[in-house]
Amino acid sequence: MPASPPSPTAQHARVLVLADSDTRWKWGALIARQLAPGAELHGRLLRGRATPTVRQLREVGVDPASLDEVTTARFLHELGPGSGPRPDVVVLSLVGGAVQAVLHGLGRVWHGQEQRPVVVTGYVGVVYEKLTDGLLLRAGADLVLANGAHDAQRFRAVYAGVGLDPDAVVETSLPFLGGQPYAPGDDRPFTVTFAVQPSVPGDPRDRMYLLRRAADHARRHPDRDVLVKLRSKPGEHTTHLEESPYQKLVRRLADRPDNLRLVYGNMGDVLDRTDLMVTVSSTAALESMHRGVPTAVLADLGVREALGNHHFLGSGCLTSWDRLDQGHVPRADPDWLARHGVTPGTDPFAAARERVRLVAGTRPAPALRTYYTPAVAGGYLPGLLARYGLDPTGGPLRDQPATTAPADPGPVRRAVRGGARWAYRSGVQRVAPLIRRVGEL
């Protein structure tokens, strides 16, 4: 009897992470560390509007063995037959449409092969919108990770409802939960951190309201430090578009208090000095709750699906700036934390590692079976694949050859590409809001 293949979670395995933004790179890289401890990690950044900068990558604190920027076609070419050593696990840390495109492409390049890498995908944080849409776009991966029992139950119900295998959903937790448990600091001021989000709320007036309330809180409590934790510097993009950056809005404050400060950097470092976390619906709330930091989820703009703060119903953390001004300190409900994977068990990734091992040991390797096919979604799928340079079979479009870009594009190409990104981001952050304001006159 032939020996069974080695587990891809063993040391010296190779894991390849494909990400399309700073936060998804962070999630994917840390998931890789959990699924295959000690493995050699390689990173690929999918070329697009949100491709992270060097500063954003450095902030994550993960140093891969290799890191390249790729197109969808070039990534698929790298994983095709005869393209060098293959990874044991591929983590797709992408927006749903990109996951679907890559799954179709991988299904094509791996068709009929006895052995292939295990494919893993999931969500970076709180899943508060497009539940069914996002899950069906991720269907076909060997593992779809859910950040807690609450999400796992919802995900499996969606898959079962369309006849997909619900066992592809594996309960885990967010990989960046950690850090030192909260303890008040005697050698520093009480620190309030307002964690902003790129797209929630989207209306500049609502964002200005939240910023003014943070400034008002700083004035009411001059003994406190009030930090506005920013996600990106001007010109950088994150997972979501940010049309009205707080860096610009803060200039409108008529009397900015000295104890209100804008800060960048790793969220974990900021949490080390935080006594009260305030947000609308940021994943930072889950990080702070995990540590035991008092966490306030604002209801000032309503509790609405569009804001994502409805996810925190029952947590005990929904509150308002008015109540915080009066000294309210929210306390998270332990049962809610457990259901949502914020206080997971001793090893929340054990089940995921076991499923990786089982899929890797299956011979012949199971085919990647997406829910969407030309027969099921003929009016939807071709256009979606075309956005990522693929034809309806999952192959590269004729004007998208697999090797369009070398690993190092050279200084001229890098300069042109950087200028194009700057122009795009300037259009989003400056020109588009101006056009909207003119249109409202």
N, C-alpha and C positions, 0 to 999 in steps of 0.2 A: 504493500500500500504506500503511495507517495506521501511524503511529509506534508503536513498542512502548512500554508504560507505563514510567514511571520506576521505578527500583529502590527498594523501601521501605527499603533500607539507606542510601540517600543522605541527605545533610543536609536538614533541614527536613521530614523524614518525621515521622509521629506514631505513637507506640507507647503502648498502653494495657495496664497491668498490673493484674490482679485477684488479690488475695492475701487469705489468711484468718488469718495470724499474723505475728509479727515476723520469724521466720526465713524464711518464705516470701516476705514482702515483700522482704527483703534479696536472696534468690535471684532473684526475678522482676525487681527493678529492675536488678540487675547484669547479668542475662541480656539485658535490653533494651538496656543500654549496649553489650554485645558484639555483638548482632545488628544494631543500627542506630546506629552511632557518630554522635553529633551530633544525633540525632533529638529531637523534643520529647516528653518523657516525662510521661504522666498516670497517676495511681494511683487504684485503687478498692479499698476494704477491704470484704470480704464480712462482713456483720454476723453475729456469733456469739460463742461463749464466749471465743474467743482473739483477738478484735479487739485489735490492739496499742494501747498507750498512746502519748501524745506522746513520752514519754521513750524508749520502745523504738524508735519511728520515727526519732527524732533520732540515736540511736546508730548506725543504719545508715549515715548520712552521705550519703543521696541526697535531693535537694530537687526533687520533681516540680513541673511547671507547675500541676497541680491535683491535689487529693487529697480524695476524698469517701468516706463510708461508705454502702454500698448493700445492698439485698436482691438476691437472684438475679433476681427479676422486674424490678426497676428497672434493673439492669445490662443485661438483655436489651432493655428498652425503649430505653435509651440507644443501643444499637447497631442498632436497627431502622430501617426506612425513614423518612425525613423527620425524623430526630432530630439534625440538625446534622452538622458535619464528622466523618467516620469516621476511625478510626486505620488505618494501613497494616498494623500487626502487633498482635495481641492475645496477651499472655502470660498463661496461666492457671496461677498459682502457688498451687495449692489441693490439699487432700486429694482422693484419687481419686474419691470419690462426688460431690464438688462439681464436679470436672472433667467427669464424665459428665453431670451435670444441665445444666451450662452448654453443653456440646456439643450436647445435644438441643435446648436452647432456641435456640441460634444457628442450628442446622440449620433450625429452623422460621422464624425471622425473616429468614433469608437465602435461603430456598427460591426457586429460579428466577432468581436475580439473576446478571447477567453478571459482576459484579466484587464481591469481598468482601475483608476483611482476611485475612491469613495467621494461622493459630492455632498457637501454640507452647505446649508444656507439658513437664514433666519432673519430676525429683526433687531435693529440696533437698540431700540428702547420701547417706549410705550406705544402700543398699537391702538390708536384711538380713532382711526378712520380707514376707509377702504379695506375692511377686513377680508371680505370675500374676494375682492379684486386682487389684493396683494397675495393672498394665499394661493389662488389658482395660478397666478403668474410664477409662483415658486414651486408649484407641484411638478414632480419629476425628479427632484433631488432625493438622494437616499435618506437624508436627515433634514427635517425642517425643525429648527430649534424653537422652543417656546420658553419665554422667560417667566416660568412659574406655572402652578397648577391651574390658575384662572385662564391664562392664555392657552394652555394645552387643551383644556376642555373645549374652549371655543374653536380652536383650530381643527380638532378632530371631528367636531360636529359638522364643520364646513366640508371637510374631505369626505366624510361618510355620506353627506347629502348629495354628492355628485358621483358617488361610486368609487372614490379613490381610497387607497389603503390608509386608514387613520393611524396605523402604527409608524408611518413615516414621521409623524410628529413626536418629538422627544422632549420631555420636560427637563429644563435646565434652569439657569438663572443668568442674569447679566454678568458677563465675565469681569467687569471692572468694579464690582462691589468689593469693598475691602477697606483697608486703612485702619487707623487706630480708633477704638471706641471713643465716643465723645466724652470729654471731661472739661469743665469750665476752667479757663486759664486765669490764674491770680496775677500774672505779670503782664497782662495786656487788657485793653479795653474790651467790653462786650462788643462783639462784631456781628453785624447783620449783613448777609450776602444776598443780593438780589441777582439771581441767575437769569439772564435774558435769553431769548430764543430768536433765531433769525426770522421766523415767519409767523410766530404767535405772540401777540396779535399782529395782524398784517397792517391794519389801518394806522397811519402815522399819528392820528389824534389819540388813539388808544395807547400807543406806545409812549406818547408824550405825557399822557395822564399818569401812567405807571411810573415814569421817571420823575415827574413832579411830586408824586406821593412818596417816592423814596427820598427825595430831597427834603420834603416836609418832615419825614420821620427823623432825618438827620438833624434838622433844626430843633425839633421837639426834644431830642435826646442828644444834647451836645457831648455827653460823656461816652457815646457809642461811636464806633467806626461803622459807616455804611458803605459797603463795597458793591459796585455794579460790575458783576462778572461778565465780561464780553467773550464771545465765541471766536471772533476773528478780527484781524486788523483791516484797515481800509484797503480795498483791492483784493482781499482774500474772500473766497467763497467757502461755504460749508455745505452740508447736505441739502439745505433749503435756501432759496433765494432770500436776500435781505435787502429790501428796497430803501428802508429808512434806518440806517445804522444808528445806534444810540450815541456813537461818537459824534455824530452830527447834531443829534437832538439836544445833547447836553449843552451845546452852545446857546440854545434858546433860553436856558435858565437865567432869569434876571439876577438872582442872588444865590449863587451856588455856595452852599455851606462848605467850610473847610474840611469837615469830617465825612464828606461824600467823595468817593474816589472811584475812578474807573480802573479795573485790573484785568490783566490777561493771565495766561499760564494754565498749568495743569489743574483740573478741578480738584483732584485729591489734595494738592498743596493748599488750595484755598480753603477746603473743608477742614484742614488741620487747625485753622484759626477761626472757624465760624462757630458762633453760638446760636444763630437763628438763620435758617435758610428760607428764602422767600422766592417764589416763582409762580408762573401761571400753570405750566404743565411740563417743565423740563425733566428729562431723565435725571438731572442732578438731584431732584427731589428724592428719587429712589436711592441714590448714593448716600445722601445725608441721612435718610431714614435708616439705612442699613447700619450706619455708624451710631445711631441714637441721637443725632443732632436734631433739636426741635425744628420742625419743617412746616412752613405755611404755604398752602396752595391757594392762590388768590381767587376770590369769587367776585371781585370788584366789577368785572366786565361781564358777569353772568357765569353760570355753570352750563357750558354749551359744548356739544360735540365738536364744533369748529375750533374751539380753543384746546380741546383735549383734557380739560380739567375735570370732565365728568368721569374720567378713569379713576379719580381719587374719591369717588362717592363711597362712604363707609369707612374711609381711612381715619377720620377724626381730624384731618388737617386742613379742610376747607375753611377759609376765614377771609378777612379783609384787612386793608391797611388801617381802617378806623380802629379795629380791635387790636391790631398790633401796636398802634400808637398808644393805646390805653394799657399796654403791658401784657396782652394775651400771649401765652406760650403754648402752641398746639402740641398735643401728644398723640403719636400714631397708635392706632389700634393693633395689638399684637396679632389677632386672627387675620386681619386684612393683610398685614405684612407677610404672614406665612403663605396665604393663598396666592399672593402676587410675586412670590419668589424673592422678596426683599430680605427675609431671614430664612434662607434655605437650610437644608440639613448639612451634615458634615462634608458630603461630597456630592454636590448637585450635578456633577458631570459624569458620574459613574455610569449611568444608563446610556448616555451618549457614546462614551468610549466603548461600551459593550456592543452597541449597534454598529459602530464603525468596524469593530473586529469581525462581527458576523457577516456584514456585507463584503468586507475585504476577503473573507474566506470562502465565499460562495463561488462555485465553479459549475458551469460557465457564469461569468459575471452577469447579473441581471441588466436588462436594457433600461435606459433612462426613458421612462414613459411619462411624458407631459400630458396634462389634461387637454390643453389646446393643441389641436392638429388642424391641417387644412380642411379635413372632413367635418370637424366639430365647429371651427370658428373661421370659416373661409373668408368672411368679411372683415375680420379683425386681425388675424395672425400675420398675413403677408405685410401689412403696413407696419405692424409692430417690429417685425424682423428687419424690415428695410431701414428703419431708423437706426439700427445697429450694424448696417452694412451687410445684411444676410438676405439670401433669397428664400422662398418658401420651403426649400429642402434643408435649410440650415447651412448652406454653402455660401461663400463670399459672392457678393454681387460682382458683375463683370468689371465695374470701375473701382472695386475694392479688393485688389489682390492681397493675398495673405501676408506678403512681405513688403507692404508699401513703405514702412518706416524702419530704419535700422535701429539697433538698441541705443546708439548715441547719435542723435540727429545732427550734431555739430552746432557750433556757436551761432551761425547765421539762422538756421532753422529754429533754434531755441529762442533767439531774439524775436523773430517774426511771430512765433507761436505765443510768446509772452506778451507781445504787443497786441495781438488779436484778443487774448484773454482780457487784457486791461481794457480794451475798447468795449468788449461785451459787458464786463462788469460795471464799467462807467455808465453804459447805456441803461443797465438795470437799476443802478443806484442813484443816477442823477437825471438822465434824460427822460426815462419812463415816468417817474413821479411828476416831473415838470409838465409833460404832455397831458397827464391826467388832470393836473390842477388847471391848466389852460382850458381843457375840455369842460370843466365844471363852471367856468365863468359865465 
